[in-house]
Amino acid sequence: MERTILSYIEKLPVGYSVVWYHKKKYGVSRTDYNDGKSIKVYAEELGGTDFISLNYYITSKTETVKPCEMPEKKVIDFLNNYELIKPNK
């Protein structure tokens, strides 16, 4: 079964987390709005200049990813390839 974009977004915890993406660390913020019907994800390369920014909207008819000032391909690549770094407990 193919994973959906939403399933990759939902793997990110709400709030702040750190991930590996293309062998670099990124700080990621996920914020949910409207009872989870819209989600903002912003990732910034730690110690670098790269970033990923997107909004995800869920309506009764569709689900849509809206990249912020970058190609959709870049956003999809990030969502498909990041690895969440679990905090030490």
PDB file as gemmi writes it, atoms N, CA and C in Angstrom:
CRYST1    1.000    1.000    1.000  90.00  90.00  90.00 P 1                      
ATOM      1  N   MET A   1       0.835  -1.186   0.000  1.00  0.00           N  
ATOM      2  CA  MET A   1       0.000   0.000   0.000  1.00  0.00           C  
ATOM      3  C   MET A   1       0.882   1.253   0.000  1.00  0.00           C  
ATOM      4  N   GLU A   2       0.583   2.165  -0.870  1.00  0.00           N  
ATOM      5  CA  GLU A   2       1.355   3.413  -0.973  1.00  0.00           C  
ATOM      6  C   GLU A   2       0.995   4.351   0.166  1.00  0.00           C  
ATOM      7  N   ARG A   3       2.025   4.953   0.749  1.00  0.00           N  
ATOM      8  CA  ARG A   3       1.783   5.904   1.833  1.00  0.00           C  
ATOM      9  C   ARG A   3       1.356   7.243   1.251  1.00  0.00           C  
ATOM     10  N   THR A   4       0.506   7.924   1.965  1.00  0.00           N  
ATOM     11  CA  THR A   4       0.034   9.228   1.514  1.00  0.00           C  
ATOM     12  C   THR A   4       0.928  10.329   2.074  1.00  0.00           C  
ATOM     13  N   ILE A   5       0.844  11.481   1.475  1.00  0.00           N  
ATOM     14  CA  ILE A   5       1.593  12.644   1.967  1.00  0.00           C  
ATOM     15  C   ILE A   5       1.230  12.907   3.426  1.00  0.00           C  
ATOM     16  N   LEU A   6      -0.061  12.810   3.737  1.00  0.00           N  
ATOM     17  CA  LEU A   6      -0.499  13.063   5.104  1.00  0.00           C  
ATOM     18  C   LEU A   6       0.156  12.096   6.087  1.00  0.00           C  
ATOM     19  N   SER A   7       0.332  10.853   5.703  1.00  0.00           N  
ATOM     20  CA  SER A   7       0.952   9.893   6.627  1.00  0.00           C  
ATOM     21  C   SER A   7       2.384  10.291   6.959  1.00  0.00           C  
ATOM     22  N   TYR A   8       3.114  10.868   6.010  1.00  0.00           N  
ATOM     23  CA  TYR A   8       4.476  11.340   6.281  1.00  0.00           C  
ATOM     24  C   TYR A   8       4.461  12.578   7.183  1.00  0.00           C  
ATOM     25  N   ILE A   9       3.501  13.455   6.957  1.00  0.00           N  
ATOM     26  CA  ILE A   9       3.380  14.638   7.807  1.00  0.00           C  
ATOM     27  C   ILE A   9       3.026  14.221   9.233  1.00  0.00           C  
ATOM     28  N   GLU A  10       2.133  13.267   9.370  1.00  0.00           N  
ATOM     29  CA  GLU A  10       1.690  12.837  10.700  1.00  0.00           C  
ATOM     30  C   GLU A  10       2.792  12.140  11.498  1.00  0.00           C  
ATOM     31  N   LYS A  11       3.839  11.648  10.827  1.00  0.00           N  
ATOM     32  CA  LYS A  11       4.977  11.070  11.550  1.00  0.00           C  
ATOM     33  C   LYS A  11       5.770  12.139  12.300  1.00  0.00           C  
ATOM     34  N   LEU A  12       5.651  13.381  11.857  1.00  0.00           N  
ATOM     35  CA  LEU A  12       6.309  14.489  12.555  1.00  0.00           C  
ATOM     36  C   LEU A  12       5.461  14.874  13.758  1.00  0.00           C  
ATOM     37  N   PRO A  13       6.051  14.958  14.939  1.00  0.00           N  
ATOM     38  CA  PRO A  13       5.250  15.380  16.090  1.00  0.00           C  
ATOM     39  C   PRO A  13       4.855  16.854  15.984  1.00  0.00           C  
ATOM     40  N   VAL A  14       3.717  17.183  16.562  1.00  0.00           N  
ATOM     41  CA  VAL A  14       3.306  18.583  16.644  1.00  0.00           C  
ATOM     42  C   VAL A  14       4.324  19.293  17.532  1.00  0.00           C  
ATOM     43  N   GLY A  15       4.734  20.472  17.119  1.00  0.00           N  
ATOM     44  CA  GLY A  15       5.764  21.215  17.842  1.00  0.00           C  
ATOM     45  C   GLY A  15       7.082  21.109  17.100  1.00  0.00           C  
ATOM     46  N   TYR A  16       8.167  21.039  17.855  1.00  0.00           N  
ATOM     47  CA  TYR A  16       9.511  21.055  17.272  1.00  0.00           C  
ATOM     48  C   TYR A  16      10.142  19.668  17.354  1.00  0.00           C  
ATOM     49  N   SER A  17      10.845  19.290  16.293  1.00  0.00           N  
ATOM     50  CA  SER A  17      11.610  18.045  16.277  1.00  0.00           C  
ATOM     51  C   SER A  17      12.826  18.232  15.374  1.00  0.00           C  
ATOM     52  N   VAL A  18      13.698  17.239  15.383  1.00  0.00           N  
ATOM     53  CA  VAL A  18      14.896  17.274  14.542  1.00  0.00           C  
ATOM     54  C   VAL A  18      14.890  16.023  13.673  1.00  0.00           C  
ATOM     55  N   VAL A  19      15.253  16.199  12.393  1.00  0.00           N  
ATOM     56  CA  VAL A  19      15.284  15.090  11.436  1.00  0.00           C  
ATOM     57  C   VAL A  19      16.598  15.098  10.663  1.00  0.00           C  
ATOM     58  N   TRP A  20      16.914  13.954  10.091  1.00  0.00           N  
ATOM     59  CA  TRP A  20      17.982  13.857   9.086  1.00  0.00           C  
ATOM     60  C   TRP A  20      17.330  13.944   7.723  1.00  0.00           C  
ATOM     61  N   TYR A  21      17.933  14.702   6.817  1.00  0.00           N  
ATOM     62  CA  TYR A  21      17.472  14.773   5.435  1.00  0.00           C  
ATOM     63  C   TYR A  21      18.696  15.000   4.565  1.00  0.00           C  
ATOM     64  N   HIS A  22      18.961  14.076   3.671  1.00  0.00           N  
ATOM     65  CA  HIS A  22      20.152  14.120   2.814  1.00  0.00           C  
ATOM     66  C   HIS A  22      21.427  14.331   3.633  1.00  0.00           C  
ATOM     67  N   LYS A  23      21.552  13.559   4.711  1.00  0.00           N  
ATOM     68  CA  LYS A  23      22.737  13.538   5.584  1.00  0.00           C  
ATOM     69  C   LYS A  23      22.993  14.853   6.320  1.00  0.00           C  
ATOM     70  N   LYS A  24      21.945  15.675   6.448  1.00  0.00           N  
ATOM     71  CA  LYS A  24      22.051  16.934   7.185  1.00  0.00           C  
ATOM     72  C   LYS A  24      20.907  16.997   8.192  1.00  0.00           C  
ATOM     73  N   LYS A  25      21.152  17.681   9.314  1.00  0.00           N  
ATOM     74  CA  LYS A  25      20.113  17.847  10.322  1.00  0.00           C  
ATOM     75  C   LYS A  25      19.255  19.066  10.010  1.00  0.00           C  
ATOM     76  N   TYR A  26      17.957  18.885  10.232  1.00  0.00           N  
ATOM     77  CA  TYR A  26      16.983  19.960  10.050  1.00  0.00           C  
ATOM     78  C   TYR A  26      16.133  20.077  11.308  1.00  0.00           C  
ATOM     79  N   GLY A  27      15.888  21.302  11.744  1.00  0.00           N  
ATOM     80  CA  GLY A  27      14.909  21.558  12.782  1.00  0.00           C  
ATOM     81  C   GLY A  27      13.555  21.735  12.118  1.00  0.00           C  
ATOM     82  N   VAL A  28      12.551  21.024  12.612  1.00  0.00           N  
ATOM     83  CA  VAL A  28      11.231  21.022  11.975  1.00  0.00           C  
ATOM     84  C   VAL A  28      10.162  21.472  12.967  1.00  0.00           C  
ATOM     85  N   SER A  29       9.323  22.396  12.519  1.00  0.00           N  
ATOM     86  CA  SER A  29       8.165  22.816  13.304  1.00  0.00           C  
ATOM     87  C   SER A  29       6.904  22.379  12.577  1.00  0.00           C  
ATOM     88  N   ARG A  30       6.030  21.686  13.302  1.00  0.00           N  
ATOM     89  CA  ARG A  30       4.720  21.308  12.755  1.00  0.00           C  
ATOM     90  C   ARG A  30       3.650  21.932  13.627  1.00  0.00           C  
ATOM     91  N   THR A  31       2.738  22.642  12.979  1.00  0.00           N  
ATOM     92  CA  THR A  31       1.631  23.282  13.677  1.00  0.00           C  
ATOM     93  C   THR A  31       0.335  22.871  12.995  1.00  0.00           C  
ATOM     94  N   ASP A  32      -0.619  22.367  13.788  1.00  0.00           N  
ATOM     95  CA  ASP A  32      -1.932  21.984  13.266  1.00  0.00           C  
ATOM     96  C   ASP A  32      -2.946  23.076  13.599  1.00  0.00           C  
ATOM     97  N   TYR A  33      -3.831  23.333  12.652  1.00  0.00           N  
ATOM     98  CA  TYR A  33      -4.896  24.324  12.810  1.00  0.00           C  
ATOM     99  C   TYR A  33      -6.236  23.689  12.457  1.00  0.00           C  
ATOM    100  N   ASN A  34      -7.311  24.310  12.870  1.00  0.00           N  
ATOM    101  CA  ASN A  34      -8.670  23.897  12.487  1.00  0.00           C  
ATOM    102  C   ASN A  34      -8.920  22.410  12.728  1.00  0.00           C  
ATOM    103  N   ASP A  35      -8.619  21.957  13.945  1.00  0.00           N  
ATOM    104  CA  ASP A  35      -8.814  20.547  14.312  1.00  0.00           C  
ATOM    105  C   ASP A  35      -8.077  19.600  13.363  1.00  0.00           C  
ATOM    106  N   GLY A  36      -6.877  20.001  12.940  1.00  0.00           N  
ATOM    107  CA  GLY A  36      -6.065  19.151  12.074  1.00  0.00           C  
ATOM    108  C   GLY A  36      -6.424  19.212  10.605  1.00  0.00           C  
ATOM    109  N   LYS A  37      -7.296  20.121  10.229  1.00  0.00           N  
ATOM    110  CA  LYS A  37      -7.698  20.237   8.812  1.00  0.00           C  
ATOM    111  C   LYS A  37      -6.715  21.060   7.995  1.00  0.00           C  
ATOM    112  N   SER A  38      -5.836  21.801   8.658  1.00  0.00           N  
ATOM    113  CA  SER A  38      -4.735  22.470   7.963  1.00  0.00           C  
ATOM    114  C   SER A  38      -3.488  22.320   8.832  1.00  0.00           C  
ATOM    115  N   ILE A  39      -2.380  22.065   8.171  1.00  0.00           N  
ATOM    116  CA  ILE A  39      -1.122  21.778   8.854  1.00  0.00           C  
ATOM    117  C   ILE A  39      -0.024  22.590   8.200  1.00  0.00           C  
ATOM    118  N   LYS A  40       0.811  23.219   9.017  1.00  0.00           N  
ATOM    119  CA  LYS A  40       1.985  23.947   8.518  1.00  0.00           C  
ATOM    120  C   LYS A  40       3.223  23.195   8.957  1.00  0.00           C  
ATOM    121  N   VAL A  41       4.138  22.972   8.009  1.00  0.00           N  
ATOM    122  CA  VAL A  41       5.427  22.342   8.302  1.00  0.00           C  
ATOM    123  C   VAL A  41       6.514  23.283   7.795  1.00  0.00           C  
ATOM    124  N   TYR A  42       7.468  23.582   8.672  1.00  0.00           N  
ATOM    125  CA  TYR A  42       8.610  24.399   8.298  1.00  0.00           C  
ATOM    126  C   TYR A  42       9.869  23.713   8.823  1.00  0.00           C  
ATOM    127  N   ALA A  43      10.790  23.415   7.920  1.00  0.00           N  
ATOM    128  CA  ALA A  43      12.048  22.760   8.292  1.00  0.00           C  
ATOM    129  C   ALA A  43      13.203  23.644   7.843  1.00  0.00           C  
ATOM    130  N   GLU A  44      14.189  23.775   8.714  1.00  0.00           N  
ATOM    131  CA  GLU A  44      15.355  24.609   8.417  1.00  0.00           C  
ATOM    132  C   GLU A  44      16.623  23.815   8.685  1.00  0.00           C  
ATOM    133  N   GLU A  45      17.529  23.808   7.705  1.00  0.00           N  
ATOM    134  CA  GLU A  45      18.803  23.111   7.858  1.00  0.00           C  
ATOM    135  C   GLU A  45      19.585  23.734   9.014  1.00  0.00           C  
ATOM    136  N   LEU A  46      19.976  22.915   9.966  1.00  0.00           N  
ATOM    137  CA  LEU A  46      20.740  23.404  11.110  1.00  0.00           C  
ATOM    138  C   LEU A  46      22.184  23.637  10.685  1.00  0.00           C  
ATOM    139  N   GLY A  47      22.659  24.862  10.811  1.00  0.00           N  
ATOM    140  CA  GLY A  47      24.009  25.203  10.388  1.00  0.00           C  
ATOM    141  C   GLY A  47      24.128  25.445   8.894  1.00  0.00           C  
ATOM    142  N   GLY A  48      23.001  25.571   8.202  1.00  0.00           N  
ATOM    143  CA  GLY A  48      23.024  25.784   6.753  1.00  0.00           C  
ATOM    144  C   GLY A  48      21.959  26.773   6.336  1.00  0.00           C  
ATOM    145  N   THR A  49      21.688  26.817   5.040  1.00  0.00           N  
ATOM    146  CA  THR A  49      20.754  27.807   4.518  1.00  0.00           C  
ATOM    147  C   THR A  49      19.495  27.215   3.888  1.00  0.00           C  
ATOM    148  N   ASP A  50      19.422  25.895   3.772  1.00  0.00           N  
ATOM    149  CA  ASP A  50      18.278  25.276   3.111  1.00  0.00           C  
ATOM    150  C   ASP A  50      17.062  25.275   4.033  1.00  0.00           C  
ATOM    151  N   PHE A  51      15.871  25.286   3.439  1.00  0.00           N  
ATOM    152  CA  PHE A  51      14.642  25.181   4.215  1.00  0.00           C  
ATOM    153  C   PHE A  51      13.557  24.533   3.367  1.00  0.00           C  
ATOM    154  N   ILE A  52      12.554  24.008   4.049  1.00  0.00           N  
ATOM    155  CA  ILE A  52      11.374  23.414   3.430  1.00  0.00           C  
ATOM    156  C   ILE A  52      10.169  24.053   4.104  1.00  0.00           C  
ATOM    157  N   SER A  53       9.190  24.482   3.316  1.00  0.00           N  
ATOM    158  CA  SER A  53       8.014  25.111   3.891  1.00  0.00           C  
ATOM    159  C   SER A  53       6.778  24.691   3.106  1.00  0.00           C  
ATOM    160  N   LEU A  54       5.758  24.245   3.842  1.00  0.00           N  
ATOM    161  CA  LEU A  54       4.538  23.812   3.171  1.00  0.00           C  
ATOM    162  C   LEU A  54       3.338  23.952   4.082  1.00  0.00           C  
ATOM    163  N   ASN A  55       2.182  24.036   3.441  1.00  0.00           N  
ATOM    164  CA  ASN A  55       0.897  23.955   4.123  1.00  0.00           C  
ATOM    165  C   ASN A  55       0.154  22.779   3.513  1.00  0.00           C  
ATOM    166  N   TYR A  56      -0.614  22.091   4.344  1.00  0.00           N  
ATOM    167  CA  TYR A  56      -1.398  20.943   3.890  1.00  0.00           C  
ATOM    168  C   TYR A  56      -2.837  21.178   4.323  1.00  0.00           C  
ATOM    169  N   TYR A  57      -3.767  21.070   3.372  1.00  0.00           N  
ATOM    170  CA  TYR A  57      -5.170  21.362   3.646  1.00  0.00           C  
ATOM    171  C   TYR A  57      -6.028  20.136   3.384  1.00  0.00           C  
ATOM    172  N   ILE A  58      -6.952  19.871   4.294  1.00  0.00           N  
ATOM    173  CA  ILE A  58      -7.888  18.760   4.161  1.00  0.00           C  
ATOM    174  C   ILE A  58      -9.294  19.347   4.126  1.00  0.00           C  
ATOM    175  N   THR A  59     -10.009  19.090   3.029  1.00  0.00           N  
ATOM    176  CA  THR A  59     -11.403  19.520   2.925  1.00  0.00           C  
ATOM    177  C   THR A  59     -12.263  18.260   2.788  1.00  0.00           C  
ATOM    178  N   SER A  60     -13.561  18.452   2.705  1.00  0.00           N  
ATOM    179  CA  SER A  60     -14.454  17.301   2.559  1.00  0.00           C  
ATOM    180  C   SER A  60     -14.276  16.610   1.202  1.00  0.00           C  
ATOM    181  N   LYS A  61     -13.671  17.305   0.243  1.00  0.00           N  
ATOM    182  CA  LYS A  61     -13.534  16.743  -1.098  1.00  0.00           C  
ATOM    183  C   LYS A  61     -12.110  16.382  -1.489  1.00  0.00           C  
ATOM    184  N   THR A  62     -11.114  16.996  -0.853  1.00  0.00           N  
ATOM    185  CA  THR A  62      -9.743  16.786  -1.318  1.00  0.00           C  
ATOM    186  C   THR A  62      -8.724  17.060  -0.217  1.00  0.00           C  
ATOM    187  N   GLU A  63      -7.510  16.623  -0.473  1.00  0.00           N  
ATOM    188  CA  GLU A  63      -6.366  16.958   0.357  1.00  0.00           C  
ATOM    189  C   GLU A  63      -5.320  17.568  -0.568  1.00  0.00           C  
ATOM    190  N   THR A  64      -4.736  18.690  -0.147  1.00  0.00           N  
ATOM    191  CA  THR A  64      -3.835  19.439  -1.017  1.00  0.00           C  
ATOM    192  C   THR A  64      -2.592  19.873  -0.271  1.00  0.00           C  
ATOM    193  N   VAL A  65      -1.440  19.671  -0.914  1.00  0.00           N  
ATOM    194  CA  VAL A  65      -0.185  20.188  -0.380  1.00  0.00           C  
ATOM    195  C   VAL A  65       0.137  21.476  -1.140  1.00  0.00           C  
ATOM    196  N   LYS A  66       0.480  22.515  -0.397  1.00  0.00           N  
ATOM    197  CA  LYS A  66       0.822  23.809  -0.991  1.00  0.00           C  
ATOM    198  C   LYS A  66       2.215  24.212  -0.526  1.00  0.00           C  
ATOM    199  N   PRO A  67       3.222  24.005  -1.371  1.00  0.00           N  
ATOM    200  CA  PRO A  67       4.573  24.460  -1.016  1.00  0.00           C  
ATOM    201  C   PRO A  67       4.608  25.982  -0.932  1.00  0.00           C  
ATOM    202  N   CYS A  68       5.478  26.485  -0.080  1.00  0.00           N  
ATOM    203  CA  CYS A  68       5.636  27.932   0.083  1.00  0.00           C  
ATOM    204  C   CYS A  68       6.929  28.365  -0.611  1.00  0.00           C  
ATOM    205  N   GLU A  69       6.780  28.979  -1.772  1.00  0.00           N  
ATOM    206  CA  GLU A  69       7.898  29.553  -2.519  1.00  0.00           C  
ATOM    207  C   GLU A  69       8.989  28.545  -2.862  1.00  0.00           C  
ATOM    208  N   MET A  70       8.588  27.319  -3.235  1.00  0.00           N  
ATOM    209  CA  MET A  70       9.546  26.303  -3.674  1.00  0.00           C  
ATOM    210  C   MET A  70       8.789  25.267  -4.493  1.00  0.00           C  
ATOM    211  N   PRO A  71       9.517  24.486  -5.289  1.00  0.00           N  
ATOM    212  CA  PRO A  71       8.843  23.470  -6.102  1.00  0.00           C  
ATOM    213  C   PRO A  71       8.198  22.381  -5.241  1.00  0.00           C  
ATOM    214  N   GLU A  72       7.061  21.896  -5.679  1.00  0.00           N  
ATOM    215  CA  GLU A  72       6.383  20.806  -4.975  1.00  0.00           C  
ATOM    216  C   GLU A  72       7.276  19.570  -4.897  1.00  0.00           C  
ATOM    217  N   LYS A  73       8.082  19.350  -5.927  1.00  0.00           N  
ATOM    218  CA  LYS A  73       8.993  18.199  -5.955  1.00  0.00           C  
ATOM    219  C   LYS A  73       9.941  18.204  -4.742  1.00  0.00           C  
ATOM    220  N   LYS A  74      10.433  19.375  -4.359  1.00  0.00           N  
ATOM    221  CA  LYS A  74      11.334  19.493  -3.213  1.00  0.00           C  
ATOM    222  C   LYS A  74      10.615  19.115  -1.921  1.00  0.00           C  
ATOM    223  N   VAL A  75       9.389  19.585  -1.768  1.00  0.00           N  
ATOM    224  CA  VAL A  75       8.587  19.282  -0.577  1.00  0.00           C  
ATOM    225  C   VAL A  75       8.299  17.784  -0.492  1.00  0.00           C  
ATOM    226  N   ILE A  76       7.894  17.186  -1.604  1.00  0.00           N  
ATOM    227  CA  ILE A  76       7.581  15.751  -1.629  1.00  0.00           C  
ATOM    228  C   ILE A  76       8.834  14.935  -1.331  1.00  0.00           C  
ATOM    229  N   ASP A  77       9.976  15.337  -1.877  1.00  0.00           N  
ATOM    230  CA  ASP A  77      11.227  14.626  -1.604  1.00  0.00           C  
ATOM    231  C   ASP A  77      11.557  14.671  -0.118  1.00  0.00           C  
ATOM    232  N   PHE A  78      11.389  15.825   0.496  1.00  0.00           N  
ATOM    233  CA  PHE A  78      11.636  15.948   1.931  1.00  0.00           C  
ATOM    234  C   PHE A  78      10.723  15.011   2.713  1.00  0.00           C  
ATOM    235  N   LEU A  79       9.427  15.057   2.429  1.00  0.00           N  
ATOM    236  CA  LEU A  79       8.474  14.231   3.173  1.00  0.00           C  
ATOM    237  C   LEU A  79       8.742  12.739   2.994  1.00  0.00           C  
ATOM    238  N   ASN A  80       9.189  12.346   1.817  1.00  0.00           N  
ATOM    239  CA  ASN A  80       9.464  10.929   1.544  1.00  0.00           C  
ATOM    240  C   ASN A  80      10.783  10.452   2.124  1.00  0.00           C  
ATOM    241  N   ASN A  81      11.695  11.355   2.456  1.00  0.00           N  
ATOM    242  CA  ASN A  81      13.054  10.936   2.790  1.00  0.00           C  
ATOM    243  C   ASN A  81      13.593  11.386   4.141  1.00  0.00           C  
ATOM    244  N   TYR A  82      12.865  12.187   4.905  1.00  0.00           N  
ATOM    245  CA  TYR A  82      13.399  12.584   6.202  1.00  0.00           C  
ATOM    246  C   TYR A  82      13.380  11.388   7.154  1.00  0.00           C  
ATOM    247  N   GLU A  83      14.285  11.427   8.139  1.00  0.00           N  
ATOM    248  CA  GLU A  83      14.311  10.416   9.207  1.00  0.00           C  
ATOM    249  C   GLU A  83      14.249  11.149  10.541  1.00  0.00           C  
ATOM    250  N   LEU A  84      13.192  10.898  11.270  1.00  0.00           N  
ATOM    251  CA  LEU A  84      13.007  11.540  12.575  1.00  0.00           C  
ATOM    252  C   LEU A  84      14.060  11.070  13.553  1.00  0.00           C  
ATOM    253  N   ILE A  85      14.709  12.014  14.222  1.00  0.00           N  
ATOM    254  CA  ILE A  85      15.677  11.696  15.260  1.00  0.00           C  
ATOM    255  C   ILE A  85      14.918  11.649  16.581  1.00  0.00           C  
ATOM    256  N   LYS A  86      14.880  10.498  17.187  1.00  0.00           N  
ATOM    257  CA  LYS A  86      14.149  10.337  18.449  1.00  0.00           C  
ATOM    258  C   LYS A  86      14.962  10.950  19.584  1.00  0.00           C  
ATOM    259  N   PRO A  87      14.322  11.749  20.427  1.00  0.00           N  
ATOM    260  CA  PRO A  87      15.053  12.316  21.558  1.00  0.00           C  
ATOM    261  C   PRO A  87      15.438  11.231  22.560  1.00  0.00           C  
ATOM    262  N   ASN A  88      16.575  11.394  23.202  1.00  0.00           N  
ATOM    263  CA  ASN A  88      17.000  10.454  24.249  1.00  0.00           C  
ATOM    264  C   ASN A  88      16.146  10.677  25.487  1.00  0.00           C  
ATOM    265  N   LYS A  89      15.678   9.582  26.041  1.00  0.00           N  
ATOM    266  CA  LYS A  89      14.860   9.706  27.259  1.00  0.00           C  
ATOM    267  C   LYS A  89      15.499   8.976  28.394  1.00  0.00           C  
TER     268      LYS A  89                                                      
END                                                                             
